[in-house]
Each structure stands twice: as structure tokens, then as C-alpha cells.
Amino acid sequence: MTQSNDALESQVRISDLYHLYGELLSERQRTFIELYYDENLSLSEIASQHNISRQAVHDAIKHGRKALARYEAVLGLLENRNAGIQIPILSDWKGKFSVILDEMENTVTENTNGDASRLNAQIASLRDLLRENPTASSPAPISISNGEPSAKG
């Protein structure tokens, strides 16, 4: 019974990570993760719907899960949300953005299925944010509740 609880917790965690960071994944990864974790379709059912192999679906989901784990390791939004922690916007946010940008750029160079233009647009938007100089000398903390950040103060 413990094994089934662990599997359920793992599925819930992936679903939570997807809802926090899903927009950073490729369209293919987003689609397959949503179908697999949120709609509970099997790999075979997803493969059949998209006229691809079961292995291709498995690979896309596996790479998507790894990317979600990397985003959480860098940003920690899920961990902080679950702990009910208020997160101040720190000066190292630029470093965290840079890590995500690097991941996105790697996806662009490795990806040839049409997601490159979407990722390039996201990269450009994030680079623009990095170039902006905030005018506030003391940023307001962010409270994360139910996966939705909200400014406090």
C-alpha cells in the first residue's frame, strides 16, 4: 500500500509542478503531461491520439518531468507554497531567470518540432525583463498560496 501512496504522491507532485512551470515546457511536453497526469490517459492512448509511438510519448513526458524538477530546484515555488512561506523578491532573481533562459535555449537547439519560435519569444521576453532596472529600493515580498503568487505590502 505504501508503494501506491508513493506513486499517487509522485503524480500529484508532477501535476503541481506542471501547473506552476508548465508554460516553460515545449508544447508537446505540456500536451502529453496534461493528458497523462491530469486526464489519466495511458501512454498507448496518447500515442494513438497523436499517431506516434508509445516510446515517443514516454520520452516527451520523461524530459518534461526532468525540466519541471530543474525549474523547481532553481525556483522552489512549490516547496515554498506548500510551506506557506512568504518569499521576498531577492536580488538573485536575475540569476534564477538566467538558469531558466539557459534551459530554454538548450531546448531550442535540441528541438526541431516547431517549438523553437515560441521558446525564442519567451527567451526574448525574459531577457527584456533582465535588462529592466526596478525603481523600488525595497521590493515587496511575494506570498505563494494555491500556486498563485501575490504581492504583499
C-alpha positions, 0 to 999 in steps of 0.5 A: 500500500505504501508503494501506491501512496508513493506513486499517487504522491509522485503524480500529484507532485508532477501535476503541481509542478506542471501547473506552476512551470508548465508554460516553460515546457515545449508544447508537446511536453505540456500536451502529453503531461496534461493528458497523462497526469491530469486526464489519466490517459495511458501512454498507448492512448496518447500515442494513438491520439497523436499517431506516434509511438508509445516510446515517443510519448514516454520520452516527451513526458520523461524530459518534461518531468526532468525540466519541471524538477530543474525549474523547481530546484532553481525556483522552489515555488512549490516547496515554498507554497506548500510551506506557506512561506512568504518569499521576498523578491531577492536580488538573485532573481536575475540569476534564477531567470538566467538558469531558466533562459539557459534551459530554454535555449538548450531546448531550442537547439535540441528541438526541431518540432516547431517549438523553437519560435515560441521558446525564442519569444519567451527567451526574448521576453525574459531577457527584456525583463533582465535588462529592466532596472526596478525603481523600488529600493525595497521590493515587496515580498511575494506570498505563494498560496494555491500556486498563485503568487501575490504581492504583499505590502 
